[in-house]
Amino acid sequence: NVRGMWPDDRYRENVWLGTSVSDQETAGDWTERLIHLGDLTPILFLSVEPLLGPVKVPHLDQLDWVIVGGESHRSEKTARHCDDEWIRDVVEQCRSADVPVFVKQLGTRQELKHKNGGNMAEWPADLRVREFPALRVAS
């Protein structure tokens, strides 16, 4: 349905296209669908959140940006767990592929003052990563 709803050519440069995935199963399927729409937009991005398990990000060479983070929820009891190692692994994958990565939040955790894990000052230093994509220049 995306192609049928996409704005005409004069607006395409203003619209970025992405999809959200939470685990390896959704990463494979939804990333595959996303990359087939790369001709529509200057930026293709993947939002790997809420991250619910380790994910090997597919098609990184065809993505312009990756956002990653845990689930934020009002209650620590109902928020699903996100391990720092899972986030760290996505960051390393992106760095190896030279793809900008933005760590949004660690997820809701009882041990943090900022309960949804959004205060970077409470994070391990290596996860304080907030990079942005460069726009592709039309030829």
QUIDABEL-V492326 format. One record per pair of residues at least 24 apart in sequence whose ideal C-beta (glycine too) atoms are under 6 Angstrom apart, sorted by the first residue. I is the first residue (numbers start at 1). GAP is how many residues later the second one is. Records with the same first field share a line. If there is no record, write none. Layout:
# QUIDABEL-V492326
I: GAP / GAP
This chain:
# QUIDABEL-V492326
2: 35
6: 34
13: 29
15: 26
16: 25 / 27
17: 24 / 27
18: 27 / 29
20: 27
21: 27
22: 28 / 30
23: 29 / 30
24: 31
27: 28
28: 30
31: 27 / 28
35: 24 / 27
42: 93 / 94
43: 90
48: 42
51: 31 / 35
52: 28
54: 32
57: 36
60: 37 / 39
63: 36
64: 69
65: 35 / 68
66: 28 / 33 / 35
67: 35 / 37
68: 35
69: 35 / 36
70: 36 / 37 / 47
71: 36
72: 33 / 36 / 44
73: 35
76: 32 / 34
79: 29
82: 25
87: 40
91: 38
100: 31 / 32 / 33
101: 28 / 30
102: 28
103: 24 / 26
